[in-house]
Amino acid sequence: MIIDPNQFALSVVQSSSPELTIQDKITLYKEAYTSIEEHNKVAQEQENKQAAKEQNDFLDAFDDSEFF
């Protein structure tokens, strides 16, 4: 699942302790944003592999058919 990094990072900061300093919140935002970007990269690669497999399976079904 692809997650909006900006929305996620904002949610993390908003749910953090009100005792954190502004600098701590900025650091927390950056870390959350970067973490979700990495998550999204892996998730997108998995989705691309699955889509390619489904496309190849579909094309293979036509290669094996008697219509051509």
CYANA upper distance limits for C-alpha pairs under 8 A (distance plus 0.5 A):
  1 MET  CA     40 ASN  CA      7.90
  1 MET  CA     43 ALA  CA      6.66
  2 ILE  CA     39 HIS  CA      8.35
  2 ILE  CA     40 ASN  CA      5.76
  2 ILE  CA     43 ALA  CA      6.99
  2 ILE  CA     44 GLN  CA      7.65
  3 ILE  CA      8 PHE  CA      7.66
  3 ILE  CA     36 ILE  CA      7.39
  3 ILE  CA     40 ASN  CA      7.10
  4 ASP  CA      8 PHE  CA      6.63
  4 ASP  CA     36 ILE  CA      8.31
  5 PRO  CA      9 ALA  CA      6.46
  5 PRO  CA     32 ALA  CA      8.16
  5 PRO  CA     33 TYR  CA      5.57
  5 PRO  CA     34 THR  CA      8.24
  5 PRO  CA     36 ILE  CA      6.02
  5 PRO  CA     37 GLU  CA      6.77
  6 ASN  CA     10 LEU  CA      6.61
  6 ASN  CA     33 TYR  CA      6.88
  7 GLN  CA     11 SER  CA      6.62
  8 PHE  CA     12 VAL  CA      6.73
  8 PHE  CA     32 ALA  CA      7.69
  8 PHE  CA     33 TYR  CA      7.57
  8 PHE  CA     36 ILE  CA      8.10
  9 ALA  CA     13 VAL  CA      6.78
  9 ALA  CA     28 LEU  CA      8.30
  9 ALA  CA     29 TYR  CA      5.53
  9 ALA  CA     30 LYS  CA      7.86
  9 ALA  CA     32 ALA  CA      5.52
  9 ALA  CA     33 TYR  CA      5.65
 10 LEU  CA     14 GLN  CA      6.51
 10 LEU  CA     29 TYR  CA      7.14
 11 SER  CA     15 SER  CA      6.58
 12 VAL  CA     16 SER  CA      6.68
 12 VAL  CA     28 LEU  CA      8.17
 12 VAL  CA     29 TYR  CA      7.60
 12 VAL  CA     32 ALA  CA      7.56
 13 VAL  CA     25 LYS  CA      6.54
 13 VAL  CA     28 LEU  CA      7.08
 13 VAL  CA     29 TYR  CA      6.54
 16 SER  CA     20 LEU  CA      8.09
 16 SER  CA     25 LYS  CA      8.49
 20 LEU  CA     24 ASP  CA      6.26
 20 LEU  CA     25 LYS  CA      6.87
 21 THR  CA     25 LYS  CA      6.75
 22 ILE  CA     26 ILE  CA      6.67
 23 GLN  CA     27 THR  CA      6.67
 24 ASP  CA     28 LEU  CA      6.53
 25 LYS  CA     29 TYR  CA      6.52
 26 ILE  CA     30 LYS  CA      6.73
 27 THR  CA     31 GLU  CA      6.66
 28 LEU  CA     32 ALA  CA      6.57
 29 TYR  CA     33 TYR  CA      6.50
 30 LYS  CA     34 THR  CA      6.56
 31 GLU  CA     35 SER  CA      6.51
 32 ALA  CA     36 ILE  CA      6.75
 33 TYR  CA     37 GLU  CA      6.72
 34 THR  CA     38 GLU  CA      6.85
 35 SER  CA     39 HIS  CA      6.76
 36 ILE  CA     40 ASN  CA      6.42
 37 GLU  CA     41 LYS  CA      6.65
 38 GLU  CA     42 VAL  CA      6.93
 39 HIS  CA     43 ALA  CA      6.62
 40 ASN  CA     44 GLN  CA      6.33
 41 LYS  CA     45 GLU  CA      6.73
 42 VAL  CA     46 GLN  CA      6.80
 43 ALA  CA     47 GLU  CA      6.68
 44 GLN  CA     48 ASN  CA      6.53
 45 GLU  CA     49 LYS  CA      6.68
 46 GLN  CA     50 GLN  CA      6.69
 47 GLU  CA     51 ALA  CA      6.59
 48 ASN  CA     52 ALA  CA      6.59
 49 LYS  CA     53 LYS  CA      6.64
 50 GLN  CA     54 GLU  CA      6.67
 51 ALA  CA     55 GLN  CA      6.60
 52 ALA  CA     56 ASN  CA      6.58
 53 LYS  CA     57 ASP  CA      6.54
 54 GLU  CA     58 PHE  CA      6.60
 55 GLN  CA     59 LEU  CA      6.70
 56 ASN  CA     60 ASP  CA      6.45
 57 ASP  CA     61 ALA  CA      6.70
 58 PHE  CA     62 PHE  CA      7.25
 59 LEU  CA     63 ASP  CA      6.80
 60 ASP  CA     64 ASP  CA      6.73
 61 ALA  CA     65 SER  CA      6.76
 62 PHE  CA     67 PHE  CA      8.29
 62 PHE  CA     68 PHE  CA      8.42
 63 ASP  CA     68 PHE  CA      8.14
